[in-house]
Amino acid sequence: MNESKHKLSPLWSISKGEGPLFATALHSGHEISHQIQQIMLLDESSRLREEDPFTNQLALISQNRIIPVHSRFEVDLNRARNEAVYLKPADAWGLNIWKQKPSIEIIDHSLKEYDQFYEQTTQFLRDLESRYGHFVVFDLHSYNYRRPTPNSPPADPLQNPDVNIGTGTMVRHRWANLVDRFIADLKAYNYEGGHLDVRENIKFKGRQLASWVHSNFPESGCVLSIEIKKIFMDEWTGILNKHKFRALYYALKSTLPGISEELQKL
């Protein structure tokens, strides 16, 4: 893969259309700016492994979406602002990221990107709120389950569902019918002749984006933080299983009529 030699502009792709669903894939970005590239020790394959490749394509189920371009190793849009730039190994799964610590200027530049993202997302969601009254955010992520080595056995499935739905930052009873319907519809989908293991708050409960939306849009915004186990790809090589991935896309898409129906009831 070729790294960008210059700061990319724009920093994300934005699409606007009809309907009260908004999707984003905060960790799907892989590019890094030139000034970050110069001081980064972490190799590209290790960086890719901790990113969420292909989740930007899952976001295509919604006409409304913002998809960041830059890697989480430049700025993590799903962490609190004071934690958004990884500075030490403890911030990033024990990985040694830097040849030298980022300067104040580099950190400030990354945080300006962070601020701009949330400013534009605010405007986007305010528009959905005014048009539809309520909206649902698909906060799309993926996670590793063969961490020690490429040939390691899968992590314990009891603690690692195929799809983890994070709802830990919302007032659960306010959105109970919608959340329950979404989980039930996703479980019911015929996924390769079987059914996905979909559970709530087992491994992840949602983080900054979900918390931010639920704080700023407490009556109108529902975030479903969707963490998909990397059953659709090889997490070590980054190679996609197109058949499994397509099935996941249509599984997510199958939930949209139910979400629309539950929103109409509010």
N, C-alpha and C positions, 0 to 999 in steps of 0.2 A: 504494500500500500504506500502511496506517496503522501508525505506529510506536506501540509500547507506551509509555505515560506513567508506568508504575510498574514496579517490579521484579517480574518474573514469578515465580510459584510454582505448581507445582513448576518446577524448572529443566530438566526433561527428562521424557519419557514413558517409562514402564517397562511392559513386558509379559512375562509368564512363562507358559511352557507346557511341552510335552513335547519331548524330543529334545535331542541334544548340540550343536546349532548355535546360536550367538549372533551377532546382527547389530547393527551400529551404523553411524551416518552422522554422524561427528563435526562435519562442516562443513555440514550441511544447514540448521542453524538460521539464522534471519534476524533475530530480535528483538534489540533492545538495550535495556538498562535506562535509566531516565530520567536518571540521573546521567551515564551515558556519552553519551547523546544530546545533552546540553547542551554538551559540549565537543568533539563530533566535527565535523570539517570535511568529511570524506569524504561524498559524496552517496550516496544509497541505491542508485542503479543501479550505481555503481562498486563498492559493497560487495557487491551481489548477484552481480556478475560474478566475484568471487573466492571466492564461496561455492560450495557444491555442491548447488544446488537439485534437488529431486526424489529425491535419493539416499535420503531417509528412506522413500520409498515402495518402493524396491527392497528395503529391509530387511524388508519385510513377508513375504518368503519364509520368515522364521524366526519361530516363536512366541516365542522369547526375544530380547528386544532392549531397548536403552536408546537413546533418540533425544534428543539435546540440543536445546533450544529457542533458546538464544542464539547470536548470530553469533560466528564466530571472531575478529571484530574487537573483541569484548569480552573473550573469553578463548579461546585456541586449545588445545583439549584434545589435539591431536596434536603438540604441541611439548613439549620439556622444560620443567619448571616455571619455570625462570629465563628462559625465552624465550616464555612463554605469553601475555604481554600485549605487543602490538606498541607500541613506544615511538618508533621513528624510521622514516623511509621505507625504509631498508635492510632492516627486518624484514618489510616487506609490499610487495614488488614495486615499490619506489620511490614508493609512494603517500603523499601527505601526508594523514595521518589526523586530526590534532588541531588544534583552534583553540588549545588550551593543553595542556600536558603533563598527563596524569592525575596526581592527587595520590597520595600514599602510601596514603591511606585507600581511594581507588578501586581502586588496584592490589591492595591487600590483600583487598578485597571480591571481586574477580575471582579471586584465587588461592584464596580459601576455596571458591568454586564449583568450581574445578579439583580441590582436595583432596576435596571431597565426591563429585564424580563418580568419582574413582578408588577412594574408600572403598566406594561402593555397587557399583561394578563388581567389586571384589574379592569382596564378599559374594556377588554373583550367580554369578561364575565358580567360587568355592569350592563353591557348591551344585551346579553342573553337574559339577564334578570328583567330588564325593562320590556323585552319582547315577549317573554314566555312566563314570567313570574317565578319559575323555578328552573333549575338546570342540574344536570348530572355530569360530573367529571370522571372520565376514565383516566386514572393515573397509572400508566402502564410501566411495568418493570419486569425483570427476569432475575433468576438467582441460580447460583452454582450448587450442584449436589454431588460432585465427585472431587472434592477439594484437595485431598492429599496428593494424588497422582492421577495421570490419565487412565490408568487401569484400576483405580480404586473401585470397590463396590459402591453402589448408590448409597447415599445417606439414608438413615432409618426413615422409611416412608411414613411412620406414625408421626414424625415431627416435620416432615417435608412433603406436604400435599402437592399435587400437580399444580393447583392454583390456590394461592392464599389470598383471601380478600381481607384487606386491612380496613377496619372501621373504628379503630381505637381512639380517633380524635373527634368523632362526631357525637352528638347527642343521639344515641342509638334509637330510642323510642320514637323520635321524630320521623326517622326514615325507615322504620322497621319493616313495613310492608314492601317498600321498594327493594331494600337490601335482601330480604328473604326471597322475594320473587326472582331477583337477579341470580342468586345462588342456586335456587331450585331449577331455573331454566338452564343455567350453565351445566348443572349436573345431569339434567335430562337429555342433553344433546347426545346424539349417537356419534361418539368420537372413535373412529376406527373400529367399529363393531363393539365398543364398550362405552364406558362413561368416565369422565374426568373425576378425580378426587378433588373436590372443591370444599375448602373449609375456611373458617373465619378466625383471624387473629391467632393462628397457630405459630407462625414463624415471624410475621411482620404485622404491625398494627397501623401502618401509615406514618408518614413523617412530616416534613416541613410544608410541602404543598398542601396536603390534606389539612393540617392544623391551621394553616394560613387561610384557606378558603372557609373552613368552618368558623373561624374567628371573625372574618370580614363579611361573610355572607351567611350568618347563622340561621336565617329563616328560609333562604332561597337556594343555597348550594349544598349538594350532596356529593362527596368525593368517595369513589370506590377505588381504593389503592390495590391494584391488581398485580400481584407478584406471581409470575409463571415460572415454574421449575424449567430448567433448560433441557426439557425432554425433546425439544424440536431442533436441537443442534448439538454438536460436539463442543462442550464448553472449553476444551483445551485447544482445539484447532480453529474454532470459529466456523466450521463447516455446517451449513444449514441442511436439515432434512426437509426438503420442499413439501413433501406430502404431509408430514406431521404439522408443519407450519401452516399450510393451507387449511387443514382441519381445525387448527386453533382459531384461525381468523374467522371461519364460519361459525365456530362455536360461540365466539364473542358476539358476532353479528346476530346470532339467533336470539340473544337476550334483548335486543332493542325494542321489539313490539311490547314486551312485558314492561320494560322501563317506561315507555310512552304511556301505556295504560295506567300504571301506578301514578305517574305524574299528573295525569288528568283527574285522578281522584283527590288530589291534594286541594 
